[in-house]
């Protein structure tokens, strides 16, 4: 079966749980490769099985090249110990949203580990979703869409789980679409995340260290007491993976003039350091 057919079947199966991202109207059909709402807004399913749910493309800082490097690092397993912790908190089936899914590697990994749910990956970057829709069909194929986290294409309280990994959040929208008893799982970087790379790029100055307090406190201010689990490990790097890591992160943008020297120096391993926070909707 082709990707566009799989996407249309996915949408048809969950049609009442979605809503038009333009007018918030009911969706009427998706069975011919076009998603239609009651107010005549149409969204075509691409050949890759992806949807474009914005009024116009949004230019982001992440180029296609950066996204491919990110895919290389994540496919090599850089996030897997952290994703195992995320997986531990995904309970039951229903719709599972990867909010800010990037190029889709995390979404696909979770979908193939947790087969009880139906996964949707949404990101505002069209190049990211194009890359997410590429490649072979996986056994448990997620639906990928270009969309805005401030205008999610779901009806109220229809998403069972929201995963938000190293990505901006819109808590108002998350609360609107999250089902009663559903879970929001947010992953934020901790102070030692990529510390070796940071030391190479910023030996001194304000960027030499990282403090997640503003992001973490905003999350706590929204929901009160939150159960956080630290996840800390070392990940081995080959020269090719170090180059991909260097190229995938905005952390290195200020070091373009020193790129060759940094790549020559290299790193044999990198620290992964996260906090996984879980909220259950009341």
Secondary structure, 3 states (H helix, E strand, C coil): CCHHHHHHHHHHHCHHHECCCCCCCCEEECCCCEEEECCCCEEECCCCCEEECCCCCCCCCCCHHHHHHHHHHHHCCCCHHHHHHHHHCCCCCEEEEEECCCCCHHHHHHHHHCCCEEEEEEECCHHHHHHHCCCCCCCCCCEEEECCCCCCCECCCCEEEEEEECCCCCHHHHHHHEEEEEEEEEEEECCCCCHHHHHHHCCCCHHHCCCCHHHHHHHHHHHCCCEEEEEEEEEECCHHHHHHHHHHCHHHHHHHHHHHHHHHHCCCEEEEEEEEEEEECC
